[in-house]
């Protein structure tokens, strides 16, 4: 049996804090070719998850918040925010389901945030066509910081 407990969340969070990307996965699937990929994604507020979609191969994606707070954004083809939801177990919003081909991204609001993610396997790295051209490349540090600030102001109550 695989168990999700506070010790696992804490250990994965500690690895995220040490990671240059400021996030860390803990996979529950045995192999990247498994038909269902399941993982913890521990993330810190300064991590950048570039807006993306899962198209060809088409994959729905599911997020459940176990701890912390994150905003899930849905974007149109030009990068305008069309939907947003705050995942916060203390406020009773526990998860979101993103259909295949929908542009989406996350903004982490609290240190120690951990999401449980599920999507169909096998694992497929995102191709260039699935990365939003209207969003900054992760290597463009200044542009990423500006973009994250834009997302913070796009969601009510995230102004720190």
MILO-972632 format. One line per 8 residues: their letters; for each residue x, y, z of C-alpha. Coordinates in pm, 1 decimal. Each point is the difference from the previous one (the first is absolute). Layout:
N
A = X,Y,Z; ...
//
This chain:
160
XXXXXXXX = 0.0,0.0,0.0; 117.4,350.3,-81.7; -87.3,251.5,268.8; -15.8,377.9,-17.3; 78.9,141.4,342.5; 146.1,311.7,156.9; 352.2,-146.5,-3.1; -15.3,-56.4,-376.1
XXXXXXXX = -139.6,349.5,-60.1; 271.8,151.4,222.4; 280.6,-198.2,-166.7; -119.1,89.3,-350.6; -43.8,365.5,101.2; 353.7,10.5,138.7; 132.4,-130.8,-334.0; -204.0,266.8,-182.3
XXXXXXXX = 154.0,271.8,215.4; 348.4,-124.8,-93.0; -78.8,-34.2,-371.0; 99.5,279.5,-241.6; -349.2,-32.7,-156.7; -155.7,34.6,348.8; -218.6,-306.0,-50.6; 37.4,-375.3,29.4
XXXXXXXX = -201.9,-301.0,-111.2; -48.2,-322.2,190.3; -130.0,-258.2,-245.1; -234.5,-278.5,103.9; 1.0,-164.7,-341.1; 269.6,-266.3,-27.6; 96.8,79.9,-356.9; -43.4,299.5,-233.1
XXXXXXXX = -187.8,-232.1,-235.6; -269.1,-79.3,258.5; -351.0,64.0,-134.6; -71.4,248.7,281.2; 264.8,240.1,130.7; -55.7,98.4,364.5; 227.4,230.1,193.7; 43.2,252.0,274.3
XXXXXXXX = 120.3,337.2,-119.7; 147.3,204.9,284.0; 42.0,363.3,-101.9; 120.6,328.0,142.2; -148.7,344.0,-82.3; 290.3,99.8,-224.3; -27.2,-304.6,-226.6; -105.5,59.6,-359.6
XXXXXXXX = -229.2,-243.4,-173.2; -12.0,119.5,-355.9; -351.8,6.6,-144.0; -49.1,-308.9,-211.1; -250.6,-247.0,-136.0; -6.7,-374.3,-56.6; -86.0,-52.4,-365.0; 130.1,-279.7,-222.1
XXXXXXXX = 3.2,-205.5,205.0; -325.8,124.5,147.8; 7.1,-22.6,379.2; -238.4,127.5,262.7; 173.9,111.1,319.7; -132.4,-5.6,356.2; 128.7,199.0,298.9; -89.2,-56.2,364.3
XXXXXXXX = 149.1,231.8,259.8; 127.6,-180.4,306.8; 157.4,300.7,169.2; 52.7,368.4,-71.6; -156.2,223.3,-264.1; 27.8,27.1,-376.8; -199.7,172.1,-271.3; -80.5,-195.2,-315.6
XXXXXXXX = -37.5,222.4,-305.5; -164.3,-85.3,-332.0; 110.3,206.9,-298.9; -131.4,56.4,-350.3; 215.2,-36.8,-311.9; 140.0,353.7,42.3; 90.8,-41.4,367.6; -293.3,184.8,154.3
XXXXXXXX = -127.6,-150.0,325.0; -348.8,-143.4,-51.7; -43.4,-192.7,327.0; 175.0,-23.1,332.6; -48.7,-184.1,325.3; 178.9,11.9,331.4; 82.1,-347.8,128.5; -6.8,31.8,377.6
XXXXXXXX = -112.9,-286.0,222.2; -69.8,243.3,284.8; -255.5,178.1,-220.7; -149.5,-322.9,-134.0; 137.4,5.1,-355.3; 194.4,-322.3,-37.9; 66.6,-63.9,-365.3; -38.5,74.0,-367.5
XXXXXXXX = -29.1,-202.9,-316.9; 155.0,133.1,-319.9; -115.7,-147.8,-330.0; 250.0,-93.6,-270.2; 109.5,285.6,-224.6; -92.3,277.3,247.1; 270.2,256.5,76.3; 61.3,6.9,374.0
XXXXXXXX = 251.9,100.5,263.6; 45.7,26.6,374.8; 102.7,270.1,240.5; 115.3,-125.5,340.2; -95.9,231.5,285.5; 130.4,-174.7,310.8; 327.1,-167.0,95.9; -43.2,-373.4,45.9
XXXXXXXX = -278.7,-34.0,-257.5; -44.0,-358.9,-117.5; -233.3,-116.9,-275.6; -85.6,-356.3,-93.1; -6.4,-22.6,-378.8; -148.9,-267.1,-220.7; 16.3,-27.6,-377.8; -2.4,-279.8,-252.6
XXXXXXXX = 331.7,-162.2,-82.5; 232.6,-73.8,-143.7; 199.1,309.1,95.7; 65.2,225.2,-298.6; 220.9,309.6,32.7; -177.1,313.1,-116.6; 74.6,80.4,-362.0; 56.8,358.7,-112.5
XXXXXXXX = -356.2,18.8,-137.9; -130.8,-72.5,351.5; 194.4,284.6,163.6; -173.2,337.0,-17.0; 198.0,220.0,-239.3; -154.0,306.2,168.5; 163.7,-90.9,332.5; 366.9,43.4,90.8
XXXXXXXX = 251.5,-280.0,-29.6; 114.2,-115.0,348.0; 355.5,115.0,-81.1; -116.5,361.6,-39.4; 17.0,76.1,373.6; -102.5,366.7,-12.6; -291.3,-71.1,-235.1; -109.8,-289.9,221.7
XXXXXXXX = -1.7,223.3,309.1; -206.8,260.8,-184.8; -241.1,-267.8,-122.9; -42.6,-148.5,350.4; -72.2,349.0,132.7; -261.6,42.6,-275.7; -169.5,-324.2,111.2; 7.8,108.2,366.0
XXXXXXXX = -186.4,318.5,-90.4; -241.2,-187.0,-225.2; -136.9,-200.1,290.7; -180.7,181.5,282.4; 149.5,-23.5,347.2; 344.8,-112.9,-114.7; 159.5,341.2,46.9; 258.4,-44.3,271.3
//
